[in-house]
Amino acid sequence: MLRSTLKRKIWLPVAGILAVILLVAGCGGGGSKSETPTTTPITTPTPTSTMPAATSLTGAGATFPAPLYSKWFDEYNKLTGVAINYQAIGSGGGIKAITDGTVDFGASDGIMSDAEQAAAEAAHGPIMHVPMTSGSVAIAYNISGMKSGELKLTPDVLADIYLGKLTKWNDPRITAINPGLTLPNSDIAVVHRSDGSGTTYIFTDYLSKVSQDWAAKVGTAKSVQWPVGIGGSGSAGVAGQVQQLSNSIGYVELAYAIQNNMPWAKLLNKAGNYIEPSLAATTKAAEGVSLPDDMKIMITNSANPQAYPIAGFTWILVYKNQQNQAKGLALARMLWWAIHDGQKYTESLQYSSLPNDAVSKAEKEILSMNYNGQPLITR
């Protein structure tokens, strides 16, 4: 009883009646997990029903944000008691899972195609892309003695490596942009994703923007017919292949490159500057972009002079019309936490926090989630 009184004294000045509602009913159970109050944003939404939220959720999809999602879901479980089982199986797998109804949410770094969207909506109604964060796709390499940032690549050279037009590291076109750098007379081992991947979508979207030949022959998709190369499953699979193969090159999310101590290339951006992937350069790629209400937008090949050119948003895919009220409420609450309090975990893992205008768009999407036409949460 004393603990309960102390809780009220701590919470009421911060978030008033709403905090008590969440503490008693809400988001996560009593006992020792509630003894240390946590900061709750003043925008914490109110449930529109007395229905208890579910205590578990399942999701699957993109490997691109997996390091962040792992951190988020662990922290959210500590805070609320809600267990979230997320399987990083690639964006293509996430889209299939949410379409088949085998998970509570999907995740993708690539925008769903018209056909994918139509199939999903035929089964379950409108589906939304709720932005979570943005990140960079690093061009990692394994060349003996070469450190991170030493190798420079231009858009046309990178595209032609993946088109199979440039096959040797000491090709004159590569050495010309790397004066003073000794490149081996060795074949380039090209590594790409073998699964349906949002990281591939970001990468091929960039290549399609900078290379007419790539756009015409390969195009932009989560799965493409690769002209050359060796496949790896997931970002971890590509990272592993690049690490094992001498003189290799591959594309992985920046967090994976950092975690695996993989060197990456500097890329010439649209403004003519060589830029390494970084948190700051990712943030610049999203600045000054007019965001649509549905948040389905690509930010590759930014014109910002300080932007890294291969960057993109990543989304959680949710149905607007939830079929299970308890799970819908738990999902809406988790998403709201992720776009607010959850953003404090992004930078340490080399992801960019959502800009304010993206948060506003995401809020509207989450607030539109409903059960039988009744909103699940409200301000």
N, C-alpha and C positions, 0 to 999 in steps of 0.2 A: 504493500500500500504506500509505503514511504517512497519507494522508487517511482511509482506512478505519479505521486505529487511532484517530485523533483522534475520528472519529465515535463509536466505541464508548465512548471515555472520556467524551464529553459526554452521550450518551443513556442509558447504563446506570444512572447514579444517578437519573435522572428517571423512567424507565419500565421499567427492567429488560430482561429478555429480550424482552418484547413489542415494545419499541421497535426492537430489533435485527431482529426478524422483519419488522416493517413497513418498516424502512429497506432491508433486503436484498431482501425479496420483494414488498414491498408496494405500497405505495400510490403509488408513483410514479416509479420510474425513478431511475437514478443520475446521475452527472455533476454538473454545476455546480448543479443544482436542489437537491442534497442537501448542499451545502457549508455552508450556514447552517442550523443546526438550528432547528426551530420548536417551539413549545410544544404538546405532545400531551396531551390530558386523560387523567387516570389511569383514566378509564372506557373508554378506547379498546378496542373489542371485538376478539376473536380470531377469525380465519377458522376455520371447521370443516373446511376442505379445503385441500389444497395447490394446487388449481386457481388459476392466475393470474387476477386480476380484469381485466375489460375496460378498455380505455384510452379508450373513448368512450361517451357516453350521449346520448340524444335525449329531449327533453321538450317539451310544449306546453300552453298554457292561459292562466290568468289574467294580465291586465295589471296588476291591483291590486298584486301584489308584484314586478312586473318590475324596477323599479330595484334592489331588494334582491337578486333572483335574479341579475341581471347582475353585481353586485359579488361575490356568493358564488361563482358559477361561475368567474369570473376568478381569484379568490383560490385556489379549490380546484385549479384547473388549475396555477397556479404551485407550489402545495404538492405535488401528487401526479402531475401530468402527465396527469390524466384530463380530456379535452375534453368539455364538456357543451354541446350545441347546444339552446338553449331558444327556442321561438317563442312570443311573447306574442300569442296569437290570441283571447283571451277564454276564460272558463271553459267555456262551451258547447262551443267548439272543442276544448278540452282533454279534456273528458269523451268527446266523440266519438272523438278520436284514441286514447285509452287503450282505449276499447271496441273500436275497429277493430283494435287491436294495431299501429298504425303508429308508436308511440313507446314508450320505455321507462318513462315516467311522465307522468301528466297533472297539471294544477294547477287548483284551483278555489277561489273565495272563497265559493261557495254549496254547500250540502249537496246531494249527488246525490238526485234524486227516487227513489221506489221503483221506478218504471219504468226509469229510467236504471241504477240499481243492478242490477236484474234482468237487463237486457240485457247489461251488462258481465260479470256473474258467470256468465251462461249461456255466454259465450264463453271465459272464462279463469279462472273460479273466484272465490273471495272477494276483494273489493277493499277497501282500507283508506284512511281519511282520516287522514293523518299531519300534525298541526299544525306549522307552520313559524314563524309570527309572527302578530301582529295589528296592525291599522292602522285609521285613521279615514277616513271618506268625507266630504270637505269639500263644503259647498254654496258653490260659487264663483259670482261674479257679475261683470258688466261694466257698471257704472253710472258715468258720467262724474264724476270728482272724488271718488268715494267710496272710502275706504281700507278695508283689511282690518279686520274686526271692528266696523265702524261700523253695519252693517245687522244688526238683530235679527229673528229669525223664531221664531214659536211652532210647535209641531207641527201644529196645525190649519191655520194659514196656509200652511205649506209643502205640506201635503197638498192643500189646495184650489188652490194654484198649479198643481200637477201634475195635478189633476183638471180644470183649466180653469175653475174657478169664480171665481178672481181673475185678472183679465186686465190690470189697470193697476197700475203701481208706486205710484201715489198713491191706491190704494183705501183707504177709511177704516180698514179692518181692519189694513192694513199701517202706515199712518201713526200709528195709535193706539199701536202698540208701539214706534214710533220717534219720540218727541217731540223736536223740535228738529232733526230731520233732514229736509232738503229732498229729497223724492222726485219724480222727473219724471212728468209726465202723459203717459206713454208705455206702449205695449203691452209686456207681459213676454214676451220670447222664451225659451221653455222648451226646454232641450236635454237629451236623454237618450241612452242607449246604443242603437245599432241592432243590435248583435250579442248573442249569448247571453253574459251577463256575470254573474260572481259579485258584482261591485260593484253591479249592479242587484239581485241577490238580497239583499244587505245593505240597500240603500236601500229596496226594497219591503217587506222584512221589518219594517223600522222603521215605514214608513208604515202597514202593516197593523196594527201594534200601537197606533198613536196615532190612527188614523182608521177608524171603523167603515165609513164610506162607501167609503174606499179598499179595505178588506178585502173588502167585498161586491162592488164593481164591478171591481177590478183584481187584488188579491191579491198573493201573494209568489211570485216565480219568477225565473229567470235571463233569461227573455224574457217580456214582457207586452204586452198590447194597450194602448198608451199613449193616453190620452184626447186629449192635445194634444202638440205639440212637434216638434222637429227632431232627427233621429238623427245620432249620430256613432259611428264604429267605433273601439272601444277607448277606454281612458282618454285616450290622446293625441288621438283624434278629438273627444271631448267637449270637452277642454281647448281644442283649436283652434277649435271652433265658438263657444265662449263668448268667446274672445279676439277673434274676428272680428265677432261680432254685438253691436251696442250694446244696452244694456238687457236683457241675457240673464242666465239663471241655469242652472246645471248641477251635476252631482255628479261629483266625481273623487276619486281617492285623494289623500291629503294630500301625498304626495311629488310628485305631478304639479303640484298647486297651488303648492307651494313652488318647484319647478324653473321654472315658467312665470310666477312673480311674480303669481299670480292672487289677488285679495282673496277672503275667505270670510266667511260670516255667523256670528254667534253664535246658537246654538240654545238654546231653553229646554229644560232636561232634566227628567226625571221628578220630581226633587226641587225644581224651581222656580227653578233657577239658570241664567243665560245663560252658556254655555260655548263657547269656541272649540276647534276641533280642535287637538290637540297630543299629543306623546308621553306626557306625564304624564296627560292626560285619557283617552287610550286605555288606558293601564295600569290606571287606576281602573275602567274598564268591565269588565275581566276579573277584578278582585279580588272575593273572596267568592262566587265562582260554583262550584257543585258540578259537577265535570266528569265526564261519562260515560266509560266505558272506550273507546268508539269515537270519542270526541272530536267527535261531530257535535252541536254546540251553537251557538246564536246568542246574542250578548251585546249586542244592540241594546236601546236604551231602559233602560239600567241605572238602578237606584234609588240608586246611589252619588251623593251630592251633588256630587262633583267630577268625575264621569264625563261625557265627551262622548257624546251619545246614539246616534250612527251609527258604531259600531265593530264589528269582527268579526275572527275568526280567518281565516287562509287556509291551505289544505291542499295537500300533494302527494298525489296519488292513485297508489297502488301495488298490485300484485297480491300477495296473500299467498303464492301458489304461483307462483314464478318459473319460466319455461320455458327460460331460458338461464342456466346456472350462473355463467358469467363476468360477464355483465351484472348478474345478481342480486346478486352479491357487490359489484361496483362501486357499485351503487345503494344497497345497505344501508350500505356504508361512507360514502358521500356524505351520506346522510340523517342518519347518526349524527353526523358532523362538523357538519352544519347546525344540529342542535338543541343542540349543545354549543359548540364553538369558533366556529361561524358566528354565534352570537348577539351576539358583540361588534361586529358590523357593523350591527346593527339601528338603534340609536339615532341614529347620525349621518345616517341616511336617513329618520328620523321614523317608524320602526316600533317596536313594543314587543317587548322580549324575552319569550320564553315564561316564564310562571311555573313554579316548581318542580314543581307537581303536573301541569302540562301536559307538561313534559319527561318525567316518570315514565311518563305514559300513552303518549307517543310512543315511548319506549324499548321498552316492551312490544310495541308494534306492530311496530317494526323487528326486534326479536329473534324475532318470529314468522314473518318472511319465510323461506321455505324453497325448496329445490330437491329434488324427488322425496322430499319428506317429511323431508329433513335440513335443520336450521337452517343458514342461510348464515353467521351470526356468533353468537358467544356471549360472555359476559362473561369 
